[in-house]
Amino acid sequence: MKKLILLTFLICNISYAFAQTTDTNKPVKTRLVNGTGMSSANDILKNLSSSPEFATLVSVIKAAALEDTFKDNNAITFFAPTNQAFEKLAPGELDSLMQPAHKAELINLLSYHIIQGKITSKDINAQIKAGNGQATFKTLSGGTLIASINANRNIMLTDENGDQSVVSSFDIQQSDGILHIVNAVLIPKSKP
């Protein structure tokens, strides 16, 4: 009888544990990013739109008509440049890209900041370690980003032109993926 009771107890606990791990209702987390609370219940665009620090990025996303890319997609990693990152571009470069005639280039630029799948800083670090100091990631634009660790132990991304950007904040959970903040705009190689 004791064995039957113990077996029943174990089966009930295993069933309960399984039910807990397969529950799709994840707890909502809010993280303070540059003075703005970002909720894991919101999509990337909604969270970025709530922060004045990303006003330029939100304008760029809207000019490229990529709002839907940041909605209802559970599996993207987005390296989000701040307003200061856009200020580092050559004078007039952003204004030129925002013109309707350059929409394809703008879409390519934004897509270069997106990787398919949720990739945490822990995942990036593991791939850097496995790659003997660097990891290569394919972006939605079809280009590549190289991740490495700099002398200050920060994750650094190198674009196809050799320019570098530091990930200043990472692992900000969103309803449609994961967000990492970068301090420079990543530029893909120009297409001929």
FIKOLZA-1660 file (N, C-alpha, C; in steps of 0.1 Angstrom, whole numbers, plus 5000, padded with zeros to 4 digits):
% residues 192
   i   px   py   pz ch aa at
   1 5008 4988 5000  A  M  N
   1 5000 5000 5000  A  M CA
   1 5009 5013 5000  A  M  C
   2 5020 5012 5008  A  K  N
   2 5029 5024 5008  A  K CA
   2 5035 5027 4995  A  K  C
   3 5038 5016 4987  A  K  N
   3 5044 5018 4974  A  K CA
   3 5033 5024 4965  A  K  C
   4 5021 5020 4966  A  L  N
   4 5010 5026 4957  A  L CA
   4 5008 5041 4960  A  L  C
   5 5009 5044 4973  A  I  N
   5 5007 5058 4977  A  I CA
   5 5019 5066 4972  A  I  C
   6 5031 5061 4974  A  L  N
   6 5043 5068 4969  A  L CA
   6 5043 5070 4954  A  L  C
   7 5039 5059 4947  A  L  N
   7 5038 5060 4932  A  L CA
   7 5028 5070 4928  A  L  C
   8 5016 5071 4935  A  T  N
   8 5006 5081 4931  A  T CA
   8 5011 5095 4934  A  T  C
   9 5018 5097 4945  A  F  N
   9 5024 5110 4949  A  F CA
   9 5034 5114 4938  A  F  C
  10 5043 5105 4934  A  L  N
  10 5053 5108 4924  A  L CA
  10 5046 5112 4910  A  L  C
  11 5036 5104 4906  A  I  N
  11 5029 5107 4894  A  I CA
  11 5022 5121 4894  A  I  C
  12 5016 5124 4905  A  C  N
  12 5009 5137 4907  A  C CA
  12 5020 5148 4906  A  C  C
  13 5031 5147 4913  A  N  N
  13 5041 5157 4912  A  N CA
  13 5048 5159 4899  A  N  C
  14 5050 5147 4892  A  I  N
  14 5055 5148 4878  A  I CA
  14 5045 5155 4869  A  I  C
  15 5033 5152 4870  A  S  N
  15 5022 5158 4862  A  S CA
  15 5022 5173 4865  A  S  C
  16 5022 5177 4878  A  Y  N
  16 5022 5191 4881  A  Y CA
  16 5034 5198 4876  A  Y  C
  17 5046 5192 4877  A  A  N
  17 5058 5198 4872  A  A CA
  17 5057 5200 4857  A  A  C
  18 5052 5190 4850  A  F  N
  18 5051 5191 4835  A  F CA
  18 5041 5202 4831  A  F  C
  19 5030 5203 4839  A  A  N
  19 5020 5213 4836  A  A CA
  19 5026 5227 4838  A  A  C
  20 5035 5228 4848  A  Q  N
  20 5041 5241 4850  A  Q CA
  20 5051 5245 4839  A  Q  C
  21 5059 5235 4834  A  T  N
  21 5069 5239 4824  A  T CA
  21 5063 5241 4810  A  T  C
  22 5051 5236 4808  A  T  N
  22 5045 5237 4794  A  T CA
  22 5035 5249 4794  A  T  C
  23 5033 5256 4805  A  D  N
  23 5024 5267 4805  A  D CA
  23 5030 5279 4797  A  D  C
  24 5021 5284 4788  A  T  N
  24 5026 5294 4779  A  T CA
  24 5025 5308 4785  A  T  C
  25 5019 5309 4797  A  N  N
  25 5018 5322 4803  A  N CA
  25 5031 5325 4811  A  N  C
  26 5039 5332 4805  A  K  N
  26 5052 5335 4812  A  K CA
  26 5050 5348 4820  A  K  C
  27 5058 5348 4831  A  P  N
  27 5056 5360 4840  A  P CA
  27 5062 5373 4832  A  P  C
  28 5054 5384 4834  A  V  N
  28 5058 5396 4828  A  V CA
  28 5069 5402 4836  A  V  C
  29 5080 5406 4829  A  K  N
  29 5091 5413 4835  A  K CA
  29 5093 5427 4829  A  K  C
  30 5095 5437 4838  A  T  N
  30 5098 5450 4834  A  T CA
  30 5112 5454 4837  A  T  C
  31 5119 5459 4827  A  R  N
  31 5133 5463 4829  A  R CA
  31 5135 5478 4826  A  R  C
  32 5142 5484 4834  A  L  N
  32 5145 5499 4832  A  L CA
  32 5156 5500 4822  A  L  C
  33 5154 5507 4811  A  V  N
  33 5164 5508 4801  A  V CA
  33 5165 5523 4798  A  V  C
  34 5176 5529 4801  A  N  N
  34 5179 5543 4799  A  N CA
  34 5167 5552 4805  A  N  C
  35 5162 5548 4816  A  G  N
  35 5152 5556 4823  A  G CA
  35 5138 5552 4819  A  G  C
  36 5136 5543 4810  A  T  N
  36 5122 5539 4806  A  T CA
  36 5120 5524 4809  A  T  C
  37 5108 5521 4815  A  G  N
  37 5105 5507 4818  A  G CA
  37 5101 5500 4805  A  G  C
  38 5107 5489 4802  A  M  N
  38 5103 5481 4790  A  M CA
  38 5098 5468 4796  A  M  C
  39 5085 5465 4792  A  S  N
  39 5078 5453 4796  A  S CA
  39 5080 5441 4786  A  S  C
  40 5082 5429 4792  A  S  N
  40 5083 5417 4783  A  S CA
  40 5070 5414 4777  A  S  C
  41 5059 5420 4782  A  A  N
  41 5046 5418 4776  A  A CA
  41 5044 5426 4763  A  A  C
  42 5052 5436 4761  A  N  N
  42 5051 5445 4749  A  N CA
  42 5060 5440 4738  A  N  C
  43 5057 5444 4726  A  D  N
  43 5065 5440 4714  A  D CA
  43 5077 5451 4714  A  D  C
  44 5087 5448 4706  A  I  N
  44 5099 5456 4705  A  I CA
  44 5095 5471 4701  A  I  C
  45 5087 5472 4691  A  L  N
  45 5083 5486 4687  A  L CA
  45 5076 5494 4698  A  L  C
  46 5067 5487 4705  A  K  N
  46 5060 5494 4715  A  K CA
  46 5070 5499 4726  A  K  C
  47 5079 5490 4730  A  N  N
  47 5088 5494 4741  A  N CA
  47 5098 5505 4736  A  N  C
  48 5103 5504 4723  A  L  N
  48 5111 5514 4718  A  L CA
  48 5104 5528 4717  A  L  C
  49 5092 5527 4713  A  S  N
  49 5084 5539 4712  A  S CA
  49 5081 5546 4725  A  S  C
  50 5082 5539 4736  A  S  N
  50 5080 5545 4749  A  S CA
  50 5092 5553 4754  A  S  C
  51 5103 5551 4748  A  S  N
  51 5116 5557 4753  A  S CA
  51 5121 5568 4743  A  S  C
  52 5123 5580 4749  A  P  N
  52 5128 5591 4740  A  P CA
  52 5142 5587 4735  A  P  C
  53 5150 5578 4742  A  E  N
  53 5163 5574 4738  A  E CA
  53 5163 5567 4724  A  E  C
  54 5152 5563 4719  A  F  N
  54 5151 5555 4707  A  F CA
  54 5142 5562 4697  A  F  C
  55 5140 5575 4698  A  A  N
  55 5131 5583 4689  A  A CA
  55 5136 5582 4675  A  A  C
  56 5149 5583 4672  A  T  N
  56 5154 5582 4659  A  T CA
  56 5152 5568 4653  A  T  C
  57 5154 5558 4661  A  L  N
  57 5152 5544 4656  A  L CA
  57 5138 5542 4652  A  L  C
  58 5129 5546 4661  A  V  N
  58 5114 5544 4658  A  V CA
  58 5111 5552 4645  A  V  C
  59 5116 5564 4643  A  S  N
  59 5113 5571 4630  A  S CA
  59 5119 5563 4618  A  S  C
  60 5130 5557 4620  A  V  N
  60 5136 5550 4609  A  V CA
  60 5128 5537 4606  A  V  C
  61 5123 5530 4616  A  I  N
  61 5115 5518 4614  A  I CA
  61 5102 5522 4607  A  I  C
  62 5096 5533 4611  A  K  N
  62 5084 5537 4604  A  K CA
  62 5086 5542 4590  A  K  C
  63 5097 5549 4587  A  A  N
  63 5101 5553 4573  A  A CA
  63 5103 5541 4564  A  A  C
  64 5108 5530 4570  A  A  N
  64 5111 5518 4562  A  A CA
  64 5099 5509 4561  A  A  C
  65 5088 5513 4568  A  A  N
  65 5075 5506 4569  A  A CA
  65 5078 5491 4574  A  A  C
  66 5086 5490 4584  A  L  N
  66 5089 5477 4590  A  L CA
  66 5082 5474 4603  A  L  C
  67 5072 5482 4606  A  E  N
  67 5065 5480 4619  A  E CA
  67 5061 5465 4622  A  E  C
  68 5056 5459 4611  A  D  N
  68 5051 5445 4613  A  D CA
  68 5062 5435 4615  A  D  C
  69 5074 5438 4612  A  T  N
  69 5085 5430 4615  A  T CA
  69 5087 5428 4630  A  T  C
  70 5083 5439 4637  A  F  N
  70 5085 5439 4652  A  F CA
  70 5072 5435 4659  A  F  C
  71 5063 5429 4653  A  K  N
  71 5050 5425 4659  A  K CA
  71 5048 5410 4656  A  K  C
  72 5042 5404 4666  A  D  N
  72 5038 5390 4665  A  D CA
  72 5049 5381 4660  A  D  C
  73 5061 5383 4663  A  N  N
  73 5072 5375 4659  A  N CA
  73 5080 5371 4672  A  N  C
  74 5079 5359 4676  A  N  N
  74 5085 5355 4688  A  N CA
  74 5100 5351 4687  A  N  C
  75 5106 5353 4676  A  A  N
  75 5119 5348 4675  A  A CA
  75 5129 5357 4667  A  A  C
  76 5130 5369 4672  A  I  N
  76 5141 5378 4666  A  I CA
  76 5149 5384 4677  A  I  C
  77 5162 5386 4673  A  T  N
  77 5171 5393 4682  A  T CA
  77 5174 5406 4675  A  T  C
  78 5172 5418 4682  A  F  N
  78 5174 5431 4676  A  F CA
  78 5184 5439 4683  A  F  C
  79 5194 5443 4676  A  F  N
  79 5205 5452 4681  A  F CA
  79 5201 5466 4678  A  F  C
  80 5196 5473 4689  A  A  N
  80 5189 5486 4687  A  A CA
  80 5199 5497 4690  A  A  C
  81 5201 5505 4679  A  P  N
  81 5210 5517 4681  A  P CA
  81 5202 5528 4688  A  P  C
  82 5209 5535 4697  A  T  N
  82 5203 5547 4704  A  T CA
  82 5203 5559 4695  A  T  C
  83 5197 5570 4700  A  N  N
  83 5198 5583 4692  A  N CA
  83 5212 5587 4691  A  N  C
  84 5221 5585 4701  A  Q  N
  84 5235 5589 4700  A  Q CA
  84 5242 5581 4690  A  Q  C
  85 5238 5568 4688  A  A  N
  85 5244 5559 4678  A  A CA
  85 5242 5565 4664  A  A  C
  86 5229 5570 4662  A  F  N
  86 5226 5576 4649  A  F CA
  86 5234 5589 4646  A  F  C
  87 5236 5596 4657  A  E  N
  87 5244 5609 4656  A  E CA
  87 5258 5607 4651  A  E  C
  88 5263 5594 4653  A  K  N
  88 5277 5591 4648  A  K CA
  88 5278 5589 4633  A  K  C
  89 5267 5588 4626  A  L  N
  89 5267 5586 4612  A  L CA
  89 5272 5599 4606  A  L  C
  90 5277 5598 4593  A  A  N
  90 5282 5610 4586  A  A CA
  90 5271 5620 4585  A  A  C
  91 5274 5633 4585  A  P  N
  91 5264 5643 4584  A  P CA
  91 5256 5641 4571  A  P  C
  92 5243 5642 4572  A  G  N
  92 5234 5640 4561  A  G CA
  92 5231 5626 4557  A  G  C
  93 5238 5616 4562  A  E  N
  93 5236 5602 4558  A  E CA
  93 5222 5597 4562  A  E  C
  94 5218 5599 4574  A  L  N
  94 5205 5595 4578  A  L CA
  94 5194 5602 4571  A  L  C
  95 5195 5615 4569  A  D  N
  95 5185 5623 4561  A  D CA
  95 5184 5617 4547  A  D  C
  96 5195 5614 4541  A  S  N
  96 5194 5608 4528  A  S CA
  96 5187 5594 4528  A  S  C
  97 5190 5586 4538  A  L  N
  97 5184 5573 4538  A  L CA
  97 5169 5573 4541  A  L  C
  98 5165 5584 4547  A  M  N
  98 5150 5585 4551  A  M CA
  98 5142 5590 4539  A  M  C
  99 5148 5593 4528  A  Q  N
  99 5141 5598 4516  A  Q CA
  99 5135 5585 4509  A  Q  C
 100 5123 5587 4504  A  P  N
 100 5116 5575 4497  A  P CA
 100 5124 5568 4487  A  P  C
 101 5133 5575 4480  A  A  N
 101 5141 5569 4469  A  A CA
 101 5151 5559 4475  A  A  C
 102 5154 5560 4488  A  H  N
 102 5164 5552 4495  A  H CA
 102 5158 5542 4504  A  H  C
 103 5145 5539 4503  A  K  N
 103 5138 5530 4512  A  K CA
 103 5144 5516 4512  A  K  C
 104 5148 5511 4501  A  A  N
 104 5154 5497 4500  A  A CA
 104 5167 5497 4509  A  A  C
 105 5175 5508 4508  A  E  N
 105 5187 5508 4516  A  E CA
 105 5184 5509 4531  A  E  C
 106 5174 5517 4534  A  L  N
 106 5170 5518 4548  A  L CA
 106 5165 5505 4554  A  L  C
 107 5157 5497 4546  A  I  N
 107 5153 5484 4550  A  I CA
 107 5165 5475 4552  A  I  C
 108 5174 5475 4543  A  N  N
 108 5186 5467 4544  A  N CA
 108 5194 5471 4556  A  N  C
 109 5195 5484 4559  A  L  N
 109 5202 5488 4572  A  L CA
 109 5195 5483 4584  A  L  C
 110 5182 5484 4585  A  L  N
 110 5175 5479 4597  A  L CA
 110 5176 5464 4598  A  L  C
 111 5174 5457 4587  A  S  N
 111 5174 5442 4587  A  S CA
 111 5188 5437 4591  A  S  C
 112 5198 5445 4589  A  Y  N
 112 5212 5442 4593  A  Y CA
 112 5213 5441 4608  A  Y  C
 113 5204 5447 4615  A  H  N
 113 5205 5447 4630  A  H CA
 113 5196 5436 4636  A  H  C
 114 5191 5427 4628  A  I  N
 114 5182 5417 4632  A  I CA
 114 5187 5403 4629  A  I  C
 115 5187 5394 4639  A  I  N
 115 5190 5380 4637  A  I CA
 115 5178 5372 4640  A  I  C
 116 5176 5362 4632  A  Q  N
 116 5165 5353 4634  A  Q CA
 116 5167 5345 4647  A  Q  C
 117 5158 5344 4656  A  G  N
 117 5159 5336 4668  A  G CA
 117 5162 5345 4680  A  G  C
 118 5159 5340 4692  A  K  N
 118 5162 5347 4704  A  K CA
 118 5176 5343 4708  A  K  C
 119 5185 5353 4708  A  I  N
 119 5199 5350 4712  A  I CA
 119 5203 5359 4723  A  I  C
 120 5205 5353 4735  A  T  N
 120 5209 5360 4747  A  T CA
 120 5224 5363 4747  A  T  C
 121 5228 5372 4756  A  S  N
 121 5242 5374 4758  A  S CA
 121 5250 5362 4762  A  S  C
 122 5243 5353 4769  A  K  N
 122 5250 5340 4773  A  K CA
 122 5252 5332 4760  A  K  C
 123 5242 5332 4751  A  D  N
 123 5244 5324 4739  A  D CA
 123 5255 5330 4730  A  D  C
 124 5256 5344 4730  A  I  N
 124 5266 5350 4722  A  I CA
 124 5280 5347 4728  A  I  C
 125 5281 5348 4741  A  N  N
 125 5294 5345 4748  A  N CA
 125 5298 5330 4745  A  N  C
 126 5288 5321 4746  A  A  N
 126 5292 5307 4743  A  A CA
 126 5297 5305 4729  A  A  C
 127 5290 5312 4719  A  Q  N
 127 5295 5310 4706  A  Q CA
 127 5309 5317 4703  A  Q  C
 128 5311 5328 4710  A  I  N
 128 5324 5334 4709  A  I CA
 128 5335 5325 4715  A  I  C
 129 5332 5319 4726  A  K  N
 129 5341 5309 4732  A  K CA
 129 5344 5297 4723  A  K  C
 130 5333 5292 4718  A  A  N
 130 5334 5280 4709  A  A CA
 130 5341 5284 4696  A  A  C
 131 5341 5297 4692  A  G  N
 131 5347 5301 4679  A  G CA
 131 5361 5307 4682  A  G  C
 132 5367 5303 4693  A  N  N
 132 5381 5308 4697  A  N CA
 132 5382 5323 4696  A  N  C
 133 5372 5330 4702  A  G  N
 133 5373 5345 4703  A  G CA
 133 5364 5353 4694  A  G  C
 134 5357 5346 4685  A  Q  N
 134 5347 5354 4677  A  Q CA
 134 5336 5344 4672  A  Q  C
 135 5324 5350 4670  A  A  N
 135 5313 5343 4665  A  A CA
 135 5307 5351 4653  A  A  C
 136 5302 5344 4643  A  T  N
 136 5296 5350 4632  A  T CA
 136 5281 5348 4632  A  T  C
 137 5274 5359 4630  A  F  N
 137 5259 5358 4629  A  F CA
 137 5254 5363 4616  A  F  C
 138 5245 5356 4610  A  K  N
 138 5238 5360 4598  A  K CA
 138 5226 5368 4601  A  K  C
 139 5225 5380 4595  A  T  N
 139 5214 5389 4598  A  T CA
 139 5202 5387 4588  A  T  C
 140 5191 5393 4591  A  L  N
 140 5180 5392 4581  A  L CA
 140 5182 5398 4568  A  L  C
 141 5192 5407 4567  A  S  N
 141 5195 5413 4554  A  S CA
 141 5204 5404 4546  A  S  C
 142 5209 5393 4552  A  G  N
 142 5218 5384 4545  A  G CA
 142 5232 5387 4547  A  G  C
 143 5235 5397 4555  A  G  N
 143 5249 5401 4558  A  G CA
 143 5254 5393 4571  A  G  C
 144 5266 5396 4575  A  T  N
 144 5271 5390 4587  A  T CA
 144 5276 5400 4597  A  T  C
 145 5275 5397 4610  A  L  N
 145 5281 5404 4621  A  L CA
 145 5290 5395 4628  A  L  C
 146 5302 5401 4632  A  I  N
 146 5311 5393 4640  A  I CA
 146 5311 5398 4654  A  I  C
 147 5309 5389 4664  A  A  N
 147 5308 5392 4678  A  A CA
 147 5321 5387 4684  A  A  C
 148 5326 5396 4693  A  S  N
 148 5338 5392 4701  A  S CA
 148 5337 5399 4714  A  S  C
 149 5347 5397 4723  A  I  N
 149 5348 5404 4736  A  I CA
 149 5360 5414 4735  A  I  C
 150 5357 5426 4739  A  N  N
 150 5368 5436 4738  A  N CA
 150 5376 5436 4751  A  N  C
 151 5386 5445 4752  A  A  N
 151 5395 5445 4764  A  A CA
 151 5387 5448 4777  A  A  C
 152 5376 5455 4776  A  N  N
 152 5368 5458 4788  A  N CA
 152 5358 5447 4791  A  N  C
 153 5359 5436 4784  A  R  N
 153 5350 5424 4786  A  R CA
 153 5336 5427 4782  A  R  C
 154 5334 5436 4772  A  N  N
 154 5321 5439 4767  A  N CA
 154 5319 5431 4754  A  N  C
 155 5307 5427 4751  A  I  N
 155 5304 5421 4738  A  I CA
 155 5305 5432 4727  A  I  C
 156 5313 5430 4717  A  M  N
 156 5315 5440 4706  A  M CA
 156 5311 5433 4693  A  M  C
 157 5303 5441 4685  A  L  N
 157 5299 5437 4672  A  L CA
 157 5307 5444 4661  A  L  C
 158 5312 5437 4651  A  T  N
 158 5320 5443 4640  A  T CA
 158 5311 5441 4628  A  T  C
 159 5309 5452 4621  A  D  N
 159 5300 5451 4609  A  D CA
 159 5309 5447 4597  A  D  C
 160 5303 5446 4585  A  E  N
 160 5311 5442 4573  A  E CA
 160 5321 5452 4568  A  E  C
 161 5320 5464 4573  A  N  N
 161 5330 5474 4569  A  N CA
 161 5341 5476 4579  A  N  C
 162 5341 5467 4590  A  G  N
 162 5351 5468 4600  A  G CA
 162 5348 5477 4611  A  G  C
 163 5337 5484 4611  A  D  N
 163 5333 5493 4622  A  D CA
 163 5328 5485 4634  A  D  C
 164 5330 5491 4645  A  Q  N
 164 5326 5483 4658  A  Q CA
 164 5316 5491 4666  A  Q  C
 165 5308 5483 4673  A  S  N
 165 5297 5487 4682  A  S CA
 165 5297 5479 4694  A  S  C
 166 5296 5485 4706  A  V  N
 166 5295 5478 4718  A  V CA
 166 5281 5476 4722  A  V  C
 167 5278 5464 4727  A  V  N
 167 5265 5461 4733  A  V CA
 167 5265 5467 4747  A  V  C
 168 5257 5478 4749  A  S  N
 168 5257 5485 4762  A  S CA
 168 5247 5479 4772  A  S  C
 169 5236 5474 4767  A  S  N
 169 5226 5467 4775  A  S CA
 169 5222 5455 4767  A  S  C
 170 5219 5444 4774  A  F  N
 170 5215 5432 4768  A  F CA
 170 5204 5424 4775  A  F  C
 171 5199 5414 4768  A  D  N
 171 5189 5405 4773  A  D CA
 171 5176 5412 4778  A  D  C
 172 5171 5422 4770  A  I  N
 172 5159 5428 4774  A  I CA
 172 5148 5421 4767  A  I  C
 173 5140 5413 4774  A  Q  N
 173 5130 5404 4769  A  Q CA
 173 5118 5412 4764  A  Q  C
 174 5113 5408 4752  A  Q  N
 174 5102 5414 4745  A  Q CA
 174 5092 5403 4742  A  Q  C
 175 5079 5407 4739  A  S  N
 175 5070 5397 4735  A  S CA
 175 5073 5390 4722  A  S  C
 176 5081 5398 4713  A  D  N
 176 5084 5393 4700  A  D CA
 176 5099 5390 4698  A  D  C
 177 5106 5388 4709  A  G  N
 177 5120 5385 4707  A  G CA
 177 5128 5391 4719  A  G  C
 178 5140 5394 4716  A  I  N
 178 5150 5399 4726  A  I CA
 178 5157 5412 4720  A  I  C
 179 5160 5421 4729  A  L  N
 179 5166 5434 4725  A  L CA
 179 5179 5435 4732  A  L  C
 180 5189 5440 4724  A  H  N
 180 5202 5444 4729  A  H CA
 180 5204 5458 4724  A  H  C
 181 5210 5467 4732  A  I  N
 181 5212 5480 4729  A  I CA
 181 5227 5482 4724  A  I  C
 182 5229 5489 4713  A  V  N
 182 5242 5491 4708  A  V CA
 182 5245 5506 4707  A  V  C
 183 5258 5509 4708  A  N  N
 183 5262 5523 4708  A  N CA
 183 5266 5529 4695  A  N  C
 184 5265 5521 4684  A  A  N
 184 5268 5526 4670  A  A CA
 184 5259 5518 4661  A  A  C
 185 5256 5525 4650  A  V  N
 185 5248 5519 4639  A  V CA
 185 5257 5509 4631  A  V  C
 186 5252 5497 4629  A  L  N
 186 5259 5487 4622  A  L CA
 186 5256 5489 4607  A  L  C
 187 5266 5490 4599  A  I  N
 187 5264 5493 4584  A  I CA
 187 5268 5481 4576  A  I  C
 188 5259 5475 4568  A  P  N
 188 5262 5464 4559  A  P CA
 188 5270 5469 4547  A  P  C
 189 5277 5460 4541  A  K  N
 189 5285 5464 4529  A  K CA
 189 5275 5469 4518  A  K  C
 190 5279 5479 4511  A  S  N
 190 5271 5484 4500  A  S CA
 190 5269 5473 4489  A  S  C
 191 5257 5472 4484  A  K  N
 191 5254 5463 4473  A  K CA
 191 5257 5469 4460  A  K  C
 192 5264 5462 4451  A  P  N
 192 5268 5468 4438  A  P CA
 192 5255 5471 4430  A  P  C
% end
